Amino acid sequence: MSVGIVIIGRNEGDRLRRCLASVISHSAKVIYVDSGSTDGSVPTARAMGVEAVELATDVPFTAARARNAGFQRLAALDTQAEFVQFVDGDCEIAPDWMEKAADALRAQPGLGVVFGRRRERFPNASVYNRLCDMEWDTPIGQATECGGDAMFRAAAFREVGGYKPDLIAGEEPELCVRLRNAGWKIERLDAEMTLHDAAMTRFSQWWKRNVRNGHAFAQGAALHGKTPARHWVKQARSNWLWGAILPLIAVSLAWPTRGISLVLFALYLVLYTRVRQSALHRGRVGHDASLYSAFCVIGKFPHAQGQLRYLLNALMGRRNTLIEYKASDIPDALPASN
């Protein structure tokens, strides 16, 4: 198959070894791009026969920057590659995915990217892992965006200039906006794609991940909110309302209204009910629907925090830096970034 594979990682330890083992038999050319790991990831990749690229440290690390570097190296080494499969270093590719994805792209010349079902490796290890597994269970068929694991048509990726390297999160949906504007289609296939290891066991990790998501909503809306796509405008407004404006009004008016304004917090029960009904409609079972809906409501607060962080950085002209939530496999190492 004329398919190349680009893996990105940062201190993934055993997760990276599993990832590499799952891909090395699928393609003549596999590129691993490392973002400053201190756990021996680069020697591990090279020992397994994989081309390794180490990003320079004078520019901030981002997943977007790493994927671009991997694509550029792949293009230089394999000029015949029609498609490129991007994989995060904490994932394993399903045995049949590569063939199914390439067949779909070949069958539909207008497809720019395809992706499948990403599953959590240990969904029952924590409630946060379970939430990730539900988050990745997206509808099958035409889509507006993809995640970090996806197979791209090389010509489409090249046409729109790849990822925006300075985005610290939300880089895949932003790229998909530009792909759709260029006329390319995105499709979620009915196929197993990757097995992911979220490794989230603490509430603080979940909170940081959602702060990062909030940052992505704000930056995405800033980039494409005024275009016909209205990218993430609705989500950003919802986060401001539920995560900041409503609680601020309720608390600030508590004294002059003798506590009556605190009744506004009952609206979160209304929001929970609406989200749960939607989740049930999409096929979630009762317990999962309740869990998912509760954390969607709670998530409005870290989302608003992330949006505020982006806004303050933009106003003060400060560079956005990674918001990392995952624990490394090694002690005293920099945290993983994927």
N, C-alpha and C positions, 0 to 999 in steps of 0.2 A: 504494500500500500504506500502511496506517496503522501504519507502523513508523518509529520514530526511531532515530538512531544517536548513541552517546556514545563519543567517543575520549578516552583519557587519555594524557598524555605528559610527559616531562621531558628536555629537551635531546636529542631524537631526530634533529634535523638532517634529512638527506635521507630517513631512514626515515619521518619524519612526512609529508614531501611525498608520498611514494609511497602512504602510508596514506590521506591525504586524497583523492588522485586516484582511489583505488579505491572510495571511498564516496560522493562528492558526487553521482553520478548516480542513486543508489539511493533517496534519501529526500528529502522536501521539507524536512526539518529535521535538521541535523547539528550536534552540540554538541562542541566541543573543550575539554577541561579541562586547564589547565596547572598544573604543580606547581613553580613557581619557576624556569623555564628561563631561561638566559642566552644562548641561541643564536638568538633571534629567532623562536622557534616561534609565539608569539602573533600577531605581524604576518604571518607566513607563512599562518597559518590564516585570518585575516581577509581577506588579499589574495585567497584562493581562495574567498571568499564564505561562510565557515563562522563560525558564532557561537562566540566564544571566551570562556571563563570562566577568570579567574585566581584561584587559591586564595590566601587571605590567609596571610601568613607567620607569624602569631602562634600558629598551631596546627601541630603536626608534620605533614608531608606523608605520606600513605599512598595506595596505589592505591584502597583501599576508600573513603576520604574523597572522592577525586576522582570515583569513579563515582557516589557518592551525590549529589554536587553537580551532576554532569551530568544525572542522572535528574530532579532537582528543577527544573533549568532547562528541560529538555525538557518536563516536565509543565506548567510555567507557560506555555510558548510553543505547545504543541500538546496541547490537552486531549483530542483524539480518538485519540492514539496508543495502539494496543492492545498493541504489542510494542516492546521496546527492544533493540537490538543493541549490546552493549558490545564495544569493540575496543581493544587496546593500540596505542599509537602506533608501535610497531615492526613492525606487521603490515599486510598487505594483504588485503582481502576478495576471495574468489573470485567471479567474475562471476555465477554462478547461485545462490550461497549464500542470499542474502536471500529470494528467492522460495521456495526449498525449505524454509527454516526457518519462514517465516510460514505456508506451506501446512500444515506438520506441526502447528504450534500450533493452527491453525484446525480441523484435522481431529480433534484430540483435546483436548477441553476440560479434561481433567485434567492435561495437560502444563503444567508451570510454566516449564521451560527446556529448550532444545535446543542442542546443539553438534555440530560435525562434526570433520573431520580438520584439525588444524593441522599444517602442514609447515614444516620448516626451509628457509629460502631458499637457504642455502649449506651443505648437509649435509656436503660433502666438504672444506670449508675448514679444519676442525679436528676432532679426535676429540670435542671437547666439543659442537660443533654437532651431530655425528652422534648423540651420546647424547641430546640434546634431541629430535631427530626421532623416535628410538625411544620416548622417554618419552611423547610425545604420540600415539603409535599405540595408542589404547585400544580395547577391545572395542566393537563396534556393538550397539546395543540399550539396554535400560534400564540406567541408571547411578546411582551414589550421589553423584557430584559432577561438577562441570565446572571448566573453567579460566577465565582472564580473558576470552577471546573466547567469547561465547555470546549467544543471543537469549532474552530473558526475556518472559514474559507480564507486562505492566505491573501487572495486578491482583495477581498472585502476589508480585511484588517489593514492592509497596506493603503487602500484607497482613502480611508478616513484618518489615517495617521496613528493608529494604535491607541493605547491608553494615554490619558493625561497623566504624566508622571508625578505631578505634585499633589494629586488627590490622595488623602490618607485613608479614605473609605468611600464606598459607593462608586468606585471606578468602573465596575462592569455595567451597571445601569446607565451611567453617563455615556459610555462608549456605545451602548445600544441605542441611545437617542440619536447619536450621529449616524449610526448604521441605518436606522429607519429613515432618517432624513435623506440619506443617499439612495434610498429605494430598496435596501436589503431587508429580508425577512428573518425573523427569529422564531425558532420552534422548539418546544419541549417535547421530546420523543417519549413514547411509552416504553421505556427501557431502563434497566438498572445502569447507573453510570459510575458512581463512586461511593466508597465507604469512608466516612469522615470520623475523626477522633477529636471531638470538641474539648474534652478534658476540662469541663467546667464543673466544679464541685462546691463552689462558694457563691453566695449571693453577691459579694463584691465583684466577682468576675463577671457575672451576668449584668450587673449595673454598669461596669466599664464598657462592656460590649454594646450596651444600649446608648451610652453616652457617645460612643463612636458612631452608632447608627444615626443619632440625632445630628451630629456634625455633618454626616453625609447628606441628610435631608436638607439641611440649610444650604450647604454648598451646591448641591444639585439644583435646588430651586434658584439660587443666585445665578448659576450658569445658564440654565435653560427654562427658567420659570416664565419668561416673557415671550417665549417661542410658542408656536401652536401646540407643542407637546405638553406645555404646562408642567414640566417635569418636577414632581414631588412638591408642587405648590400646596395641594390639598393636605398632604401629610404634614408639611411644615406648619401650616396654619392650625391644624388640629392639635399638634404638639404644643404650640404656643398657648392655645386656648385652655387645654386640659392640664398641661404641665406647669403653667406659669400664671396666666391671666385669671382663671377662675379661682385658684386657691389664694392668690394675692387679694382679689376683691373680697372673698369670704372672710379672710383674716383681718384685713385693714378696716372693714366696716363692722367688725364684731362689737367693738365698744360703742359706737354711736347707735347701733341698732339693737343693743342689749342682747347680742348673741343671735339674733334672728338671721343674720347673713350666713351663719354657719350651716343653715339648712341647704345652702348651695352645694355642700358636699354630698348631698343625697343624689345629685345629678350623676355622680360616678356610678351609682347603682344602675341608673338608666343606661349609661354608656356600656357597662358590663353586660346588661341584658341584651342590648342591641348587638354587641360583638358576639355573644354566645349564640344568639339566634342565627347569625350569619355563619358561624362556625358549624352549627348543626346542619344548616342548609347545604354546606359544602361537604358533608359526610363525616364530620368528626363525631365520635361516640361521646356519650354524656360526660364522662370524667375528663376526657381530653379536651372537650369543648369548654368545660368549666375552667380547667387549668390554663388553657391557652388564653381565654378571655380575661381572666384575672390578671395575668401577667401583661397582657396588652394594655390594660388600664394602668397598672403600676408603671409600665414602661414609658408612659407619657412624661413622667418626671425626669428620668435620665435623658430622654430624648430632648426635652426642653433645655436641660443643662448642656447637652452637646451643641444645640443650636446657639445658645448664648455664648458658648466658648468660641464657636466659629465667628459670630458677630463681633465679639470683642477683639479677636485677632485681626479681623478685617478692618475694623475702625482704627486700631492702633498700628496697623501695618506689620504685624508680627507673622512669622512663618508658622504654618500649621505643622504640628509634630504628631507622630504616631500615638494612638491611644491603644495600649496593649493590655490584654486581659488574660492571656493564656500562660500557665506556668510552664517553665522549661523542664525538660527531662533531666537536666543536670543541676547540681547545686551551684549557687553563687554565679549564675550565668545571666546574660541579658534575657529578658522574656521573649517568648516566641511572638511573631507578628501576624500570623495567618489566622 
